Amino acid sequence: MTVESAAPTLDTIDLTDLENFRHGFPHEVFTVLREQAPVWRHPATPGTEEIGGSFWVVSSHADVRAVSTDPATYRSFEGPSIPDWDPNTRGLMLLTMDPPDHTRLRRLINTGFTPRMTALLEGQARTWAVHIIEKALEKGECNFVDEVAYPLPMHMIADIVGIPEADRAPLFDVVQANTEAHNYGSGLSREELLARQAAALGQMFAYGRELADQKRQSPQDDVWTKLTTAEVELPDGSTTKLNEFELDLFFMVLTIAGSETTRDAIAGGLLALLENPEQMERLRSDPSLLDTAADEIVRWVSPVTYFRRTATKDVVLHDVEIKAGDRVSLWYPSANRDAEVFSDPFTFDLSRSPNPHVGFGGQGAHFCLGAHLARREIRVMFEELLARTEKIELLAEPAHTALGIDQMIAHSLKDVQVRLTGR
């Protein structure tokens, strides 16, 4: 006999409870919030003690967009997670910057996407996808997350940054070690996880500095050369170069944020296709659907769980009064199931159009820098995967990474064990 759990109510919702996320997003909770309290004050609970107490939860599509496009009222300076980030990192990386500083540095990164680099990426994505899929087919059975979904965005980011192929395997291991250090379901204590995270970041920073020295000595047409040698314009019109710590933070953002979200979209996209076999067959028989499929996968998976903003002044949002200094969290998977915007929001529809999802952010200054690249990688991966496989079978219940609310900016699949049968 199966005992059904009680439907959530505003009095029982606790987004700091890891159990809500053990098997994916708690969409039943988000539905209650959108319908009853689109802007809701999360009460202080045992799970909020270490993250500074209560905070605002914004769950509707319209309100997520409104906050995202108003950096003057809702700033990013304190960091993207509900707890404040280390004061030493505030205002020094894209995620903790607001215009005009954010605009200047984002423009600097964009200079790395030269016509030569853009042309290279078009071909490289397919080359890497074919190589990765063929390697997985040789094995037959694999963890799709680690062996297929992860290598493609990591290699693409490495191509953009300018990381030599000989250096990639150990660096990829370090990035994965950092991801695992956020896994609250690993059985390790919070202190042990933080120590492992610090160790992984230390290795990452050390490599980034070594690579920066190489680029200064031998400049290349890549993003890391641009960042390590270019001058940044200051508000007074003067210029300066990024210092070592700022470069450390940029290297972390480019290698981690640039790879994890696309990995999660590809892994979650495959799981959605396996759970909706009629959509899988549609895509196999009509590859032209890939143009809309990429955005539907991002909407469905919502690789970024939430971002936090801080109110700069007293403001009213959806008839709710928010005070200056209050923390405001934007929940993208909820906005991406908003029935006010999406027809049949709980239906996975590869032909969905229009599809104004907020899977790359709710527009505004912090809209994902790599959105176009991510779409390209998703399209190419599934085009090549379906062209080369006769059958894809799920071998076990997928496992999710259990992240605490302080780390849960991205919510990832950890294991998707599959058997790939080639054509």
C-alpha positions in Angstrom: 0.0 0.0 0.0 1.4 3.4 -1.0 0.8 6.3 1.4 0.6 9.5 -0.4 2.3 12.5 1.3 0.1 15.5 2.1 0.0 18.3 -0.5 2.3 21.2 0.5 0.9 24.3 2.1 2.5 27.6 2.7 2.8 26.6 6.4 4.8 23.5 5.6 7.1 24.6 2.7 10.8 24.6 3.6 13.1 25.1 0.6 16.1 24.4 2.9 15.0 20.8 3.4 17.2 18.6 1.2 14.5 16.0 1.0 12.6 18.3 -1.3 15.3 18.0 -3.9 16.4 14.3 -3.6 14.6 13.4 -6.9 14.6 16.7 -8.7 12.8 19.9 -8.3 9.7 20.1 -5.9 7.4 21.4 -8.6 4.3 20.7 -6.4 5.8 23.2 -3.9 6.6 25.8 -6.6 3.0 25.5 -8.0 1.6 26.3 -4.5 3.9 29.3 -4.3 3.0 30.7 -7.7 -0.7 30.3 -7.1 -0.9 31.5 -3.5 2.2 33.6 -2.8 4.3 34.5 -5.9 6.5 36.7 -3.6 6.8 34.8 -0.4 8.8 35.4 2.8 10.5 32.1 3.6 10.3 31.8 7.4 13.3 31.1 9.6 13.6 27.3 9.9 16.3 25.0 11.3 17.8 24.9 7.8 18.1 28.7 7.6 20.2 29.2 10.7 23.5 28.9 8.9 22.4 31.0 5.9 21.2 34.2 7.7 17.6 33.4 8.5 14.5 34.2 6.3 14.6 35.4 2.7 12.2 36.2 -0.1 11.2 33.6 -2.7 10.1 34.8 -6.1 8.5 32.1 -8.1 6.4 33.5 -11.0 7.8 34.1 -14.5 6.8 37.8 -14.6 8.3 38.6 -11.2 11.6 36.7 -12.0 11.8 38.8 -15.2 11.0 42.0 -13.3 13.8 41.5 -10.7 16.3 40.3 -13.3 15.9 43.4 -15.4 16.2 45.9 -12.6 19.7 45.8 -11.2 19.4 49.3 -9.7 16.8 48.0 -7.3 18.0 44.4 -7.0 21.8 44.2 -7.0 24.1 41.2 -7.3 27.0 42.5 -5.2 26.5 40.1 -2.3 26.7 37.0 -4.5 24.3 34.7 -6.3 23.6 32.3 -3.3 21.2 33.1 -0.4 24.1 33.4 2.1 26.4 36.3 1.4 29.6 35.4 -0.4 33.0 36.1 1.0 33.5 39.8 1.2 36.8 39.4 -0.7 35.0 38.2 -3.8 32.2 40.7 -3.9 32.2 43.0 -6.9 35.3 41.2 -8.4 33.6 38.6 -10.7 30.7 38.7 -13.1 28.3 37.0 -10.8 28.8 39.7 -8.1 28.9 42.7 -10.3 26.3 45.2 -11.3 26.3 47.7 -14.2 28.3 49.6 -15.2 31.3 47.5 -13.9 29.6 44.3 -15.1 29.0 45.8 -18.5 32.6 46.8 -18.9 34.0 43.4 -18.0 31.4 41.4 -19.9 32.4 43.5 -23.0 36.0 42.5 -22.4 35.2 38.8 -22.3 33.2 39.2 -25.5 36.3 40.4 -27.3 37.6 36.8 -27.0 34.8 35.6 -29.3 36.5 36.7 -32.5 35.2 35.7 -36.0 38.0 33.1 -36.1 36.9 31.7 -32.7 33.2 31.7 -33.6 34.0 29.7 -36.8 36.2 27.3 -34.9 33.5 26.6 -32.4 30.9 25.6 -35.1 33.1 22.8 -36.2 34.7 21.9 -32.9 31.3 21.2 -31.2 30.5 18.5 -33.7 34.0 17.0 -33.7 34.0 16.7 -29.9 30.4 15.3 -29.8 31.2 12.6 -32.4 34.4 11.6 -30.5 32.7 11.4 -27.2 29.7 9.4 -28.4 31.9 6.9 -30.3 33.9 6.4 -27.2 30.8 5.7 -25.2 29.4 3.4 -27.8 32.6 1.3 -27.6 31.9 0.8 -23.9 28.2 0.1 -24.4 27.2 1.0 -20.9 28.2 4.3 -19.2 27.3 7.0 -16.8 25.9 9.5 -19.3 26.5 12.5 -17.0 30.3 12.0 -16.6 31.1 10.2 -19.8 29.0 12.0 -22.4 27.2 15.2 -21.0 30.3 16.5 -19.2 33.2 16.2 -21.7 31.5 18.2 -24.5 31.0 21.6 -22.6 34.4 21.1 -20.9 36.2 20.7 -24.1 34.3 23.6 -25.7 35.2 25.9 -22.8 38.8 24.7 -22.9 38.9 25.6 -26.6 37.5 29.1 -25.9 39.8 29.7 -23.0 42.8 28.3 -24.8 43.7 25.3 -22.6 46.1 22.9 -24.3 44.6 19.4 -24.8 47.4 17.8 -22.8 46.3 19.7 -19.8 42.6 19.0 -20.0 42.2 15.6 -18.3 43.7 16.6 -15.0 41.9 20.0 -15.0 38.6 18.3 -15.8 39.2 16.0 -12.8 39.7 19.1 -10.6 36.5 20.7 -11.8 34.6 17.5 -11.0 36.2 17.3 -7.6 34.9 20.8 -6.9 31.4 19.8 -8.0 31.5 16.7 -5.8 32.7 18.9 -2.8 29.2 20.5 -2.9 27.4 17.2 -2.6 25.7 17.1 0.8 24.6 13.5 0.1 28.2 12.3 0.2 28.2 11.5 3.9 30.9 14.0 4.6 30.4 16.8 7.1 30.0 20.4 6.0 33.5 21.2 7.2 35.0 18.3 5.2 33.1 19.4 2.1 34.3 23.0 2.4 37.9 21.7 2.9 37.7 19.6 -0.3 36.2 22.6 -2.2 39.0 24.9 -1.1 41.6 22.3 -2.2 40.0 21.9 -5.6 39.8 25.7 -6.1 43.4 26.1 -5.0 44.5 23.6 -7.7 42.3 25.4 -10.3 43.7 28.8 -9.4 47.2 27.5 -9.6 46.7 26.2 -13.1 44.9 29.4 -14.2 48.0 31.4 -13.1 50.4 29.1 -14.9 48.2 29.4 -18.1 48.1 33.1 -17.7 51.9 33.3 -17.7 52.0 31.2 -20.9 49.5 33.5 -22.6 51.5 36.6 -21.7 54.7 35.1 -23.1 53.0 33.7 -26.2 49.6 35.5 -26.8 46.9 33.5 -28.7 43.5 34.2 -30.2 41.6 33.1 -27.1 39.7 34.4 -24.1 42.4 33.8 -21.6 44.9 35.8 -23.6 42.4 38.6 -23.8 41.7 38.6 -20.0 45.3 38.3 -19.0 46.7 41.0 -21.3 43.8 43.5 -22.0 43.2 46.7 -20.0 39.9 47.4 -18.4 38.3 50.8 -18.5 37.5 52.4 -15.1 34.6 54.8 -14.4 37.0 57.8 -14.5 38.2 56.9 -18.0 41.5 55.5 -16.9 42.5 51.9 -17.5 43.9 49.0 -15.5 44.7 45.3 -15.9 42.9 42.6 -13.9 44.9 41.6 -10.9 45.8 38.0 -10.0 42.9 37.4 -7.7 40.4 38.8 -10.2 41.9 36.5 -12.8 41.5 33.5 -10.4 37.8 34.3 -10.1 37.3 34.6 -13.8 39.1 31.3 -14.4 36.7 29.6 -11.9 33.6 31.1 -13.5 34.7 30.2 -17.1 35.6 26.6 -16.3 32.9 25.8 -13.8 29.9 27.9 -14.7 30.7 27.4 -18.4 30.5 23.6 -18.2 28.2 22.5 -15.4 25.0 24.1 -16.6 25.4 22.7 -20.2 26.3 19.3 -18.7 23.2 19.4 -16.6 21.0 20.4 -19.6 22.4 17.6 -21.8 22.0 15.0 -19.0 18.6 16.2 -18.0 17.6 16.4 -21.7 18.4 12.7 -22.3 16.5 11.7 -19.1 13.5 13.7 -20.4 13.6 12.0 -23.7 13.8 8.6 -22.1 10.8 9.4 -19.9 8.9 10.7 -22.9 9.7 8.2 -25.6 7.2 9.7 -28.0 9.3 12.8 -28.0 12.4 10.8 -28.6 10.8 9.2 -31.7 9.7 12.6 -32.9 13.3 13.8 -32.7 14.7 10.7 -34.4 12.2 11.0 -37.3 12.4 14.8 -37.6 15.9 16.3 -36.7 14.6 19.7 -37.7 13.0 19.8 -34.3 16.4 20.3 -32.8 16.0 24.0 -33.3 13.2 24.2 -30.8 14.2 21.1 -28.8 17.3 22.8 -27.4 15.2 25.6 -25.7 12.6 23.1 -24.5 15.3 21.0 -22.9 16.7 24.1 -21.1 13.2 25.1 -20.0 12.4 21.6 -18.7 15.8 21.0 -17.0 16.3 24.5 -15.7 20.1 24.0 -15.0 20.3 27.0 -12.7 18.0 26.5 -9.6 18.0 30.1 -8.3 20.0 33.3 -8.1 19.9 35.7 -5.2 19.6 39.5 -5.4 19.7 42.1 -2.6 17.1 45.0 -2.5 18.9 48.3 -2.6 15.8 50.2 -1.4 12.3 49.7 -0.1 10.2 48.4 -3.0 6.8 46.8 -3.7 6.8 43.6 -5.8 3.6 41.8 -6.6 1.8 43.8 -3.8 4.4 42.7 -1.3 6.7 45.2 0.6 10.4 44.3 0.4 12.8 46.3 2.6 16.2 47.6 1.6 18.8 45.0 2.4 16.4 42.0 2.1 17.6 39.0 0.2 15.5 38.1 -2.8 15.8 34.7 -4.5 14.7 34.0 -8.1 13.6 30.4 -8.7 14.0 29.6 -12.4 12.5 26.1 -12.5 9.3 27.5 -11.0 9.1 30.4 -13.5 9.7 27.8 -16.3 6.5 26.0 -15.3 4.3 29.1 -15.0 0.9 28.4 -16.6 0.4 32.1 -17.1 3.2 31.9 -19.7 3.5 28.3 -21.0 0.6 26.3 -22.2 0.6 22.8 -20.7 3.8 23.7 -18.7 4.2 20.2 -17.4 4.3 18.7 -20.9 7.7 18.1 -22.5 7.1 19.4 -26.0 10.1 19.6 -28.3 8.2 21.8 -30.8 7.2 24.4 -28.2 7.3 27.8 -29.8 7.4 30.5 -28.6 9.4 29.5 -25.6 10.3 32.5 -23.4 11.9 30.4 -20.7 14.3 31.8 -18.1 16.7 28.9 -18.1 19.5 31.2 -19.1 18.4 33.8 -16.6 15.6 36.2 -16.7 17.2 38.5 -19.3 18.9 41.6 -17.9 22.6 42.1 -17.3 23.2 38.6 -16.1 21.7 36.8 -19.0 23.9 33.8 -19.7 27.0 34.8 -21.6 27.2 31.4 -23.2 23.6 30.9 -24.1 24.2 30.6 -27.9 27.1 28.2 -27.3 25.0 26.1 -24.9 22.2 25.8 -27.5 24.7 24.8 -30.2 26.2 22.1 -27.9 22.8 20.7 -27.0 21.6 20.6 -30.7 24.8 19.0 -31.9 25.0 16.4 -29.1 21.5 15.1 -29.6 21.7 15.2 -33.4 24.9 13.1 -33.3 23.7 10.8 -30.5 20.4 9.9 -32.1 22.1 9.5 -35.5 24.6 7.0 -34.1 22.3 5.0 -31.7 19.6 2.5 -32.4 18.5 2.3 -28.8 19.2 4.1 -25.5 18.2 2.3 -22.3 18.1 3.6 -18.8 19.7 0.9 -16.5 19.0 2.3 -13.0 17.1 5.0 -11.2 19.0 8.3 -11.8 20.7 9.9 -8.8 20.7 13.6 -8.0 23.4 15.5 -6.3 22.1 16.6 -2.9 23.1 20.3 -2.5 22.4 22.4 0.5 20.5 25.7 0.0 23.8 27.6 0.4 25.3 25.8 -2.6 22.2 25.0 -4.6 22.7 27.5 -7.4 22.8 24.5 -9.8 20.9 21.2 -9.1 22.6 18.4 -11.0 22.1 14.8 -11.9 24.9 12.7 -10.6 24.4 9.3 -12.2 22.4 8.4 -15.3 23.4 4.8 -16.1 22.5 3.9 -19.7 23.2 1.3 -22.4 23.9 2.7 -25.8 23.2 0.4 -28.8 24.8 1.6 -32.0 23.3 1.5 -35.5 
